[in-house]
Amino acid sequence: MTQAHPDSHWSAAAEVVGKSPLPALVLEVPSERIVAASPAAIRLLVPEGGSVLGRSLEEFTADTPTGALQLLMAGRLNGYETHRLLRTRGGGTVPLLVWVRSIQRGTPRSHVVAVIWEGDDRAETLLPPPAGAELPPVVGTTGADLVIDRVSSDIESFLGFRPADVVGKSILELVDPADVANLLWALAEATSNKNAVSLRVRVIPLDGDPLWCQFLLVPLIPPPSFAFALLPSADGIEITEPSDEAEKMLRRLGRAIEAVRVSRELSEIARDLTGLSELSTRELDVVGRLVSGDRVPAIAKALYISQSTVRNHLSSAFRKLRVASQQELISLLRSVRRPPNR
């Protein structure tokens, strides 16, 4: 694979973002000057019409970027979630949920992709899953002592461990010692700003050499407990070649955002719920959407799967959680869900 010229990283991303259904931007940093925008992002920033190119995102917001941007530029993080306030035409503000992701692997980093939603909680990626046989994310939670107390069953296909082998161990034991310092930096940033962050680390499987993955951290209460998601990735999310890789990067960013949402929903479920550790990430996603009020047709549409596949996931969850119907499942989980720890 030929390494692309640095300028081609952001120019390829700009081309892909300009055609994306996501409300996405390519920003020059640290100025936050907009060099590319999707139609959805333009409608969000200037609903009355007009151009956003060449303007700073700060022109449209009533607050300033988080300090996480400096950590991203320095290479400590490669992505983070933040909340901004979008100015409205009438002089008010509305909350924005923003996911920022680095385009380049080296430092200093000069451009990022930002995906923005109006609102401050549930983000939908609006992108079909990537083609191929990519492993699903692994989601879980830790206590304030950084000991894993829950993890999805997908960890077995990714790292070879059964959930029972991992629960009760420090999350640091899964990470290559050379990457622990960066993980602790990321955890400190997440705890300080109360937003999710992501970084590229190597994790240690039961057998074999360390594997690169995206590690996403979601701060919980009490600190420094957190929900997490691991996304298997051979080369991280950064772009190594122009157009095709830019498209993959945007799709992987979508997967990361969805994984964070699922890990947050997992954090709201009681830790001692029997059978929870047997659920896969996809089953947790389907169950979480059901409990949040979505029904089978809406879940199928959101996840780009058939309604029969949704029902198959629900049937599997019924068996593992020892319930007999959707209503029984909803009643069980609503009885143990806690207020979000954000």
C-alpha positions in Angstrom: 0.0 0.0 0.0 1.5 3.3 -1.0 1.6 6.1 1.6 -0.4 9.1 0.5 1.1 12.6 0.6 -0.1 14.4 3.8 -2.2 17.0 1.9 -4.1 14.2 0.2 -5.4 13.0 3.6 -7.6 16.0 4.2 -8.4 16.6 0.5 -9.6 13.0 0.1 -11.7 13.4 3.3 -13.1 16.7 2.0 -14.3 15.0 -1.1 -16.0 12.2 0.8 -17.5 14.5 3.4 -18.9 16.8 0.7 -21.1 13.9 -0.5 -21.8 12.3 2.9 -25.4 11.9 4.3 -23.9 12.7 7.7 -23.8 16.2 9.1 -20.0 16.3 8.7 -17.2 18.9 8.4 -13.5 18.9 7.7 -11.8 21.5 9.9 -8.4 23.0 9.9 -7.0 23.0 13.4 -6.5 24.8 15.7 -8.4 27.6 13.8 -11.5 25.4 13.2 -11.7 26.9 9.7 -14.2 24.8 7.6 -12.6 23.4 4.4 -15.4 21.0 3.5 -19.0 20.4 4.6 -21.8 18.0 3.8 -25.2 19.2 2.8 -26.7 18.1 6.1 -24.0 20.1 8.0 -24.6 23.2 5.9 -28.4 23.0 6.6 -27.6 22.7 10.3 -25.2 25.6 10.5 -27.0 28.0 8.1 -30.6 26.9 7.8 -31.4 30.2 6.0 -28.9 29.3 3.3 -25.4 30.5 2.5 -21.8 29.2 2.4 -19.8 27.9 5.4 -16.5 27.2 3.6 -13.6 29.3 4.8 -15.4 30.3 7.9 -14.5 29.1 11.4 -16.9 26.8 13.3 -16.5 29.3 16.2 -18.5 31.8 14.1 -21.5 29.5 14.6 -21.0 28.5 18.2 -21.3 30.4 21.5 -18.5 28.6 23.3 -14.9 27.6 22.7 -13.3 24.2 21.8 -12.4 21.8 24.6 -8.8 21.3 25.6 -9.1 17.8 24.1 -8.3 19.4 20.7 -4.7 20.2 21.9 -4.3 16.6 23.0 -5.5 15.4 19.6 -3.1 17.7 17.8 -0.2 16.4 19.9 -1.1 12.8 19.2 -2.3 11.8 22.7 -5.9 11.2 21.4 -7.2 10.6 17.9 -10.8 11.5 18.6 -13.2 12.8 21.2 -16.8 13.8 21.8 -17.7 17.3 22.9 -20.8 19.5 23.5 -21.1 22.9 21.8 -23.8 25.6 21.7 -25.0 26.5 18.2 -26.1 30.1 17.8 -29.6 30.5 16.3 -30.9 33.3 14.1 -33.0 34.6 16.9 -30.1 35.1 19.2 -30.5 32.0 21.3 -28.6 28.7 21.3 -29.2 25.0 20.9 -27.0 22.2 22.0 -24.8 20.4 19.6 -23.2 16.9 20.1 -19.9 16.9 18.2 -17.6 14.0 17.4 -14.1 15.0 16.3 -11.7 12.6 14.7 -8.1 13.1 13.4 -7.4 12.5 9.7 -3.7 12.1 10.0 -1.6 9.6 11.9 1.5 11.7 12.4 2.0 15.0 14.3 1.4 17.8 14.2 -2.1 17.2 13.0 -3.6 19.9 10.8 -7.1 18.7 9.9 -9.9 16.8 11.6 -13.3 15.5 10.6 -16.2 16.7 12.8 -19.7 15.1 12.8 -22.4 17.2 14.4 -25.9 16.6 15.7 -28.5 19.0 17.1 -29.2 17.8 20.6 -27.0 16.5 23.3 -27.5 12.7 23.7 -28.5 10.1 21.2 -26.7 10.3 17.9 -27.6 8.3 14.9 -24.9 7.6 12.3 -27.2 7.2 9.2 -24.6 5.0 7.5 -24.9 1.3 6.6 -22.3 -0.9 8.2 -19.0 -1.5 6.3 -18.9 -4.3 3.8 -16.9 -7.4 4.8 -16.5 -9.5 7.8 -15.3 -6.9 10.4 -15.7 -8.0 13.9 -18.3 -6.2 16.0 -17.3 -3.8 18.8 -16.8 -5.1 22.3 -18.5 -3.0 25.0 -18.2 -3.0 28.7 -17.9 -1.1 31.9 -15.5 -0.7 34.9 -15.7 0.4 38.4 -13.8 3.3 40.0 -10.9 0.9 40.6 -10.7 0.3 36.8 -11.7 -3.3 37.3 -14.0 -4.7 34.5 -17.4 -5.5 35.9 -19.3 -6.2 32.6 -18.3 -7.0 29.0 -20.1 -8.1 25.9 -19.7 -11.7 24.7 -17.9 -10.5 21.5 -14.7 -10.3 23.5 -14.3 -14.0 22.9 -14.2 -13.7 19.1 -11.9 -10.7 19.3 -9.4 -11.6 22.0 -10.2 -15.2 22.8 -11.3 -14.6 26.4 -14.7 -15.6 27.7 -16.5 -12.7 29.5 -16.0 -14.6 32.8 -12.3 -14.6 32.2 -12.1 -10.8 31.9 -14.7 -9.7 34.5 -12.8 -8.9 37.7 -9.6 -8.0 36.0 -8.1 -4.5 35.6 -8.8 -3.0 32.2 -5.1 -2.1 32.1 -4.3 -5.8 31.9 -5.8 -6.0 28.4 -3.6 -3.2 27.1 0.0 -3.5 25.9 2.3 -2.0 28.6 3.7 0.5 26.0 0.3 2.0 25.5 -0.9 2.2 29.2 0.4 5.7 29.6 -1.6 7.0 26.7 -4.7 5.2 28.0 -4.3 6.9 31.4 -3.9 10.3 29.6 -7.1 9.6 27.7 -8.9 8.5 30.9 -7.8 11.7 32.7 -9.1 13.8 29.8 -12.5 11.9 29.7 -12.9 12.3 33.4 -12.0 16.0 33.4 -14.3 17.0 30.5 -17.0 14.4 31.1 -17.0 13.5 27.4 -16.0 10.3 25.5 -12.6 10.1 24.0 -10.8 7.7 21.7 -7.3 6.6 21.1 -5.4 3.9 19.2 -3.9 1.2 21.4 -2.7 -2.4 21.2 -4.6 -5.0 23.2 -3.3 -8.4 24.3 -5.3 -11.5 23.1 -5.3 -14.8 25.0 -3.0 -16.2 22.3 -0.9 -14.3 19.8 0.7 -10.9 19.2 -0.9 -7.6 20.4 -3.7 -6.3 18.1 -4.4 -2.7 17.2 -7.8 -1.3 18.1 -9.7 1.8 18.7 -10.3 2.2 22.4 -13.3 4.5 23.3 -13.7 5.7 26.9 -17.0 7.1 28.3 -16.7 8.6 31.8 -19.2 7.4 34.5 -19.9 8.3 38.1 -18.1 7.9 40.4 -14.9 8.7 38.6 -12.7 7.3 37.2 -15.2 4.5 36.4 -16.0 4.3 32.7 -17.9 2.5 30.0 -15.7 1.5 27.1 -15.8 0.1 23.6 -13.1 -1.7 21.6 -13.3 -1.6 17.8 -11.0 -4.1 16.1 -8.9 -2.4 13.5 -5.8 -3.4 11.6 -4.5 0.1 11.1 -6.6 2.4 13.2 -9.1 4.9 11.9 -6.6 7.3 10.3 -6.4 7.6 6.5 -3.5 5.9 4.8 -4.6 6.4 1.2 -7.1 8.9 -0.3 -10.6 8.3 -1.6 -11.4 4.7 -0.6 -9.8 5.0 2.8 -11.5 8.3 3.5 -14.9 6.5 3.0 -13.8 3.7 5.3 -12.7 6.3 7.9 -16.1 7.9 8.0 -17.9 4.6 8.3 -15.6 3.5 11.1 -16.3 6.8 12.9 -20.0 6.0 12.6 -19.3 2.6 14.1 -17.4 4.2 17.0 -20.3 6.6 17.7 -22.7 3.8 17.8 -20.5 1.7 20.1 -20.3 4.6 22.5 -24.1 4.9 22.6 -24.4 1.1 23.3 -21.7 1.3 26.0 -23.6 4.1 27.7 -26.9 2.1 27.6 -25.0 -0.8 29.1 -23.9 1.4 32.0 -27.5 2.1 32.9 -28.3 -1.6 33.5 -27.8 -3.1 36.9 -24.5 -5.0 37.2 -26.0 -8.1 38.8 -28.6 -8.8 36.1 -28.4 -12.5 35.3 -27.3 -13.3 31.8 -26.2 -9.8 30.8 -22.6 -10.9 30.1 -23.9 -13.5 27.6 -25.3 -10.8 25.3 -23.4 -9.7 22.2 -22.9 -6.0 21.4 -25.5 -6.3 18.7 -28.0 -7.9 21.1 -27.3 -5.1 23.6 -27.9 -2.5 20.8 -31.2 -4.1 19.8 -32.4 -4.5 23.4 -31.3 -0.9 24.3 -33.3 0.5 21.4 -36.3 -1.6 22.3 -36.2 -0.4 25.9 -35.8 3.2 24.7 -39.1 3.0 22.8 -38.1 1.8 19.3 -40.0 -1.1 17.8 -38.8 -3.8 15.4 -39.4 -1.9 12.1 -37.5 1.2 13.4 -34.7 -0.9 14.8 -34.3 -2.8 11.6 -34.1 0.5 9.6 -31.6 2.1 12.0 -29.3 -1.0 11.9 -29.7 -1.8 8.2 -30.8 -5.3 9.0 -34.1 -7.2 8.3 -36.9 -7.3 10.8 -36.5 -11.1 11.0 -32.9 -10.5 12.0 -34.0 -8.1 14.7 -36.4 -10.7 16.0 -33.7 -13.3 16.0 -31.5 -11.1 18.2 -34.4 -10.5 20.5 -35.1 -14.2 20.8 -31.5 -14.8 21.7 -31.7 -12.1 24.3 -34.9 -13.6 25.7 -33.2 -16.9 26.2 -30.1 -15.4 27.8 -32.1 -13.1 30.1 -34.7 -15.7 30.9 -37.7 -13.8 29.7 -40.5 -14.9 27.4 -41.6 -11.7 25.5 -40.7 -8.2 24.5 -42.9 -6.7 27.2 -41.3 -8.9 29.9 -37.8 -7.9 28.6 -38.8 -4.2 28.6 -40.2 -4.5 32.1 -37.1 -6.3 33.4 -34.7 -3.7 32.0 -36.7 -0.7 32.9 -36.9 -1.9 36.4 -33.1 -1.9 36.7 -32.1 1.0 34.5 -30.4 3.9 36.3 -30.2 7.5 35.4 -27.3 8.1 32.9 -24.0 8.6 34.6 -22.9 11.6 32.5 
